[in-house]
């Protein structure tokens, strides 16, 4: 995963996601018409806002995992505080979408684009909440030594952040095949979750003193597992944008 390249830049300036979708399907893009510059500009601003939000969420996940590994309660607290930025980013995107629908009265592909991105922003906000919940568990865990080496849990978090980045790439170009590939990797997160759960249950059975720390670890792993599910939901939005079909990618 290339952590140095920000995703917020998205597609080339002036090219909307809706336009990319039309080009992919061979249907003439309405953005080619000169009478809709305001709608094009609003769509570009919304897309950029969603990508910035996604970059914030990715950073939140990685920061929560760093705090876990380093037993850094202060770092975990910063993640919790940083969730406010994610929430504000969602409000900005939602407000712009509502204003665009009210003033531009989009139809067909443009309306589908706007409603889909509204749902993507919702899912990203929930992923941000999950990262903050991991950070809250980290604060409790930071005062005691771990009951086992943190190997699978950080791997889960880093994989979740990687999937967020991957699905944003799929969103930029409305690449439904890439979206399916990203969604399929949710199985990797599920596998790690079940392995952590089983190991921690065994440790808790072996020693009642492990119960409180074990419970915190299982909660953190649950929140990370939910990140994979949320990414799958976004992948389904990308497929819908590309094809107009509703598809369950995680039956």
N, C-alpha and C positions, 0 to 999 in steps of 0.2 A: 504494500500500500504506500502511495506517495504522499507523505504527510506534509511535504513542503509546498504543494500546489493547491492554493485555495480554490474551492469550488464556486465561490460566490460570483465569479465572473461569468459562469454559465456558458451559454451558446454565444456566438458572435453577436456583438451589439447590434440591435435592431432586428434580430431574427427571433420571432416569438415561438414558444413551444407549439402553439396552435398551428402556426405556419409550417413548422417541421413535420407535424402530424399529417397535414394535407399533402406535403411533398412526398412523404413516404407512401401514401396510399394512391398517388397518381391523380388525386382530385385537385382541380385548380384552387389555389389558396385565396381566401377572401382578402388576405393582407396585400395582395397584388393590386387591389383597387385603391385609387388615390383618395377616396372620400372618407377613410376611416383612420386617419393618423392618430386621433386621440385614443381610440380603442387599442391600437397597436402599442402605443406608448404605455397605456395602463397595463396591458398584458405583460409587457417587458418589465415594468416596475414590480408587478406581482411575482413574476418568476424570479427576479433578482432577490426580492424579499424572502421568498421561500428558500432559496439557496443559501442566503445569509443565515437564516434560521437553522437550516440543516448543519451548517458549519459550526454554529454555536452549540448545537446538540451534540455533535461529534466530539467537540472539545470537552463538553461537560462529562461525557462518558469516560474519556481518557483521564480526565482530572480526578474523577471519583476512584478509578482503578489505581492511579498513582498514589492517592491518599491511603488506599487500602494496603498496598504493598509497603509503603513507608511508615505505616501507623501514624499518619499525619492528621490529627484531629482538626488543626487549623485549615489545612488544605480541604478537608471534607466540608468544613463550614463555608469556605469560599464557593464550593460547588452549590451548596444550598442557597446561598445568597445569589449566585449567578443564575439560578433558575428564574429569577425575576426578569432577567434580560430575555430569556426564551419566551416567557409569557407576554412580555411587551411586544416582541417581534411578531408573535401570533396575532395580537390585537391589531397591529399595524396592517398586516396582510389581510385579515378579515375585514377591517374597515375599508381598505382599498377595493377589495372584491365587491363588497356591498355597494359602495359608491359607483363602481364601474357598471354593475348590473342596473342600478337605478338610473344612471345618466346616459348610458350608451345602449341600453336595451339589447344586449347581444342575443343571438339565436344560434341554433345548430351547434357547430363545432366550437364556436367561441364560448357559448354558455356552458357546454360540456367541459371545456378547458377551465373556466373559472370555478365551477362547482367542484371539479376534481382537485384543483389546487387548494381550495378551502378545506377539503377533507385531508389532503396531505399536510397542511399546516396544523390541523387538529392532531394528527398522528405524531408529528414531530414534537408538538407540545407535550403529549403524553410520554414520549420517549425521554424528554427532558425531565419530566416528573419522576420517571423510573431512575434516572441517573441521580437525582436529588435524594431519592429514597435509599439508594445504595450508599450515598454519602452519610445519611443519618445512621445506617447500620455501622458504617466505618467508625463513626465517633464513639459508639458503644464498644466496638472491638478494639479500638486503639489503646485502651488502658490496660489490656491484658495480653500476654503472649498468645500467638495463634495455637489452636489445638492441632493444626496440621499445616505443613507448608502451603502457602498460597500459590498454587500452580494453575489449577483448572479455572479458578474464579477469575484471575486476571486474564487468562486466555479467553474466557467467555466475553469479558468486557471489551477486549481489543477486537475480537471478532465482531461483536455488535457494532462497534464504531466503524469497522471496515465495511459492514453491510450498509450502514447509513450512507457512507460515502459512495458506495457502489450504486445504491438506488437513486441517489441524486444525479449521478452520471446518466443513468437510464432515463431519468425524468427530463434532463436537458434536451435529449435528442428523441424522446418518445420511443425508446428502443425496447419493445416488448420482449424480445428474446433475451436481452441482458437482464430485464426485470425478472424474468422467469429464472434465470441462472442465480441471481441474487437471492430470490425467495427460496430456492432449493437448498441454499446453504443454511437456512434456519434449522435444518436437521442436525447440523454440526453443533449448533448451540444447544439443541435439545439433548443431544448425546452427552455433552459436558454437564448439563444440568442434572441429568439422571445419575451420572457417575458421582458428582458432588453429593447429591442427596443420599445415595447409598452409603458412601464413605462416612459422612457426618452422622448418619443414624447409627452406624456401627460404633463410632467413637462415643456417642452419647449413651449407648447401651453399656459400653465397657466401663464408663466412669460418669456418675451423675454430675460431677463437677464440670463436665463438658456441655451440659444441657444449654445453659444460657448462651455461651459462645456459639455452640452449634446451631441454635435457633437463629441467631443473627446471620450466620453464614448462609443458612438455607433461605432466609428472607432475601439477602442480597442476591443470591443465585436466582431466586424466583423473579426478581425485578429485571435482572439481565436477560433471563429467558423471555420475558415479555417484550423486551426490545426487539428480539427476532420476530415475534408475532406482529409487532407494529410495522416493521420493515416489510413483511409480507403483505400487509394491508396496503402499503404505499405501492408495492409492486403491482397489486391488482388495479390500483388507480392508473398506473402507467399503461397496463394492458388495455384498460377501458378507453383511455385517451387514444391509443393507437388503433383500436379496432371497433370501438363502440360496443364491445361485448363484455358482459360481466362474467368473470372467470374466477373460480376458487382455486388459488394456488397452493393452499395448504389444507387439503381435505382430511 
